[in-house]
């Protein structure tokens, strides 16, 4: 059966080799950018031991976060919630959220739809090369990608 062409395609069909990815590192995080050149849908694997987590933030892309391994705490609607493997956090664009790992190491599959996540991940990683990183530095780089810190 032949598919109808649509004016706006969000992704192209394809199979991506699990051995091929780009790794972006933060001090306590590792992000494996698995699919970044397939339209507006991107897939990344987030590995973390970050007890503090990111500050609550919001961005212009939709995001799905699926806990693969370990325990994570998701912040959504003003409260932290502990989640185990199989838990899913659904985030429409503009939803204030955060994630942290209360103990051990966790792995989370992230699927983003909309603005490209990979550029944001790379730029934040570059900040960690600075000797004195401030929240103001993070906010400035985040703003470049449409990401805002939640108040």
C-alpha positions in Angstrom: 0.0 0.0 0.0 1.4 3.4 -1.0 1.3 6.1 1.6 -0.2 9.5 0.8 2.2 12.4 0.9 1.5 14.9 3.6 2.7 18.4 3.5 4.5 18.3 6.9 6.4 15.2 7.8 7.6 15.0 11.4 9.8 12.0 10.8 10.9 9.6 8.1 10.8 5.8 8.4 14.0 4.1 9.2 15.9 1.6 11.3 18.8 3.0 13.3 21.8 0.9 14.5 21.9 0.8 18.3 25.8 0.8 18.1 25.8 4.2 16.5 25.2 7.3 18.6 26.9 10.5 19.8 27.7 10.8 23.5 27.3 14.1 25.3 28.7 14.2 28.9 27.9 16.3 31.9 29.6 15.7 35.3 27.0 13.2 36.5 25.1 12.5 33.3 25.7 10.9 29.9 23.3 11.5 27.0 23.4 9.1 24.1 22.0 10.9 21.1 20.6 7.9 19.2 18.4 9.5 16.5 18.8 13.2 15.7 18.7 13.4 11.9 15.2 12.1 11.2 12.9 15.1 11.1 11.5 16.7 14.2 11.5 13.5 16.3 14.7 12.7 18.3 15.6 9.8 20.5 18.1 9.9 23.3 19.1 7.7 26.2 19.9 9.6 29.4 22.1 7.9 32.0 22.5 9.7 35.3 23.6 9.7 38.9 22.6 13.3 39.4 21.1 13.6 42.9 20.2 17.3 42.5 18.9 17.2 39.0 18.1 20.1 36.6 16.2 23.1 37.9 12.5 22.9 36.9 12.3 24.2 33.3 10.1 24.2 30.2 10.8 24.1 26.5 9.2 24.4 23.1 9.2 20.7 22.3 7.0 17.8 23.4 8.9 15.1 25.4 8.3 11.6 26.6 10.5 10.1 29.3 10.5 6.4 29.9 12.4 4.9 32.9 14.4 1.9 31.6 16.5 1.1 34.7 16.9 2.4 38.3 14.8 4.9 40.2 14.2 8.5 39.1 12.2 11.4 40.6 10.2 13.4 38.1 9.0 16.9 39.0 5.7 17.8 37.4 2.8 20.1 38.5 4.9 21.4 41.4 5.7 18.1 43.1 8.4 15.4 42.9 7.2 11.8 42.3 9.4 8.7 42.6 9.3 6.4 39.5 10.5 2.9 38.8 11.3 1.1 35.5 8.3 1.2 33.2 7.1 4.6 34.4 6.5 7.2 31.8 6.4 11.0 32.0 4.4 12.8 29.2 5.4 16.4 28.7 3.7 18.7 26.2 5.6 21.7 25.2 5.6 24.3 27.9 5.2 21.9 30.9 7.5 22.8 33.8 9.4 19.7 34.8 12.7 18.3 36.1 14.3 14.9 36.8 16.8 13.7 39.4 18.1 10.3 40.5 17.7 9.7 44.3 20.2 6.8 44.4 22.4 4.7 42.2 22.3 5.1 38.4 19.2 5.4 36.2 18.6 5.1 32.5 15.8 7.0 30.8 14.7 6.9 27.2 13.8 10.4 25.9 11.8 11.0 22.8 11.4 14.6 21.8 9.1 16.1 19.1 9.5 19.6 17.9 12.5 21.9 18.2 15.8 19.9 18.1 16.9 18.7 21.6 20.4 17.7 20.5 21.7 21.3 20.1 20.5 22.2 23.6 22.2 19.1 25.0 25.5 19.8 23.3 25.5 23.5 24.4 24.8 22.7 28.0 27.6 20.1 28.0 30.0 22.8 26.8 29.1 25.0 29.8 30.6 22.3 32.1 34.0 23.0 30.7 33.9 26.5 32.4 35.6 26.6 35.7 32.8 28.5 37.5 29.4 27.6 36.2 26.5 29.8 37.3 22.7 29.4 37.0 22.8 32.6 34.9 25.1 30.9 32.4 22.7 28.0 32.2 19.7 30.3 31.7 21.5 32.2 28.9 22.4 29.1 26.9 19.0 27.5 27.6 17.3 30.6 26.3 19.1 30.3 23.0 17.1 27.0 22.5 13.8 28.3 23.8 14.3 26.7 27.2 13.2 28.7 30.2 13.8 28.1 33.9 10.5 27.8 35.7 9.9 30.2 38.6 
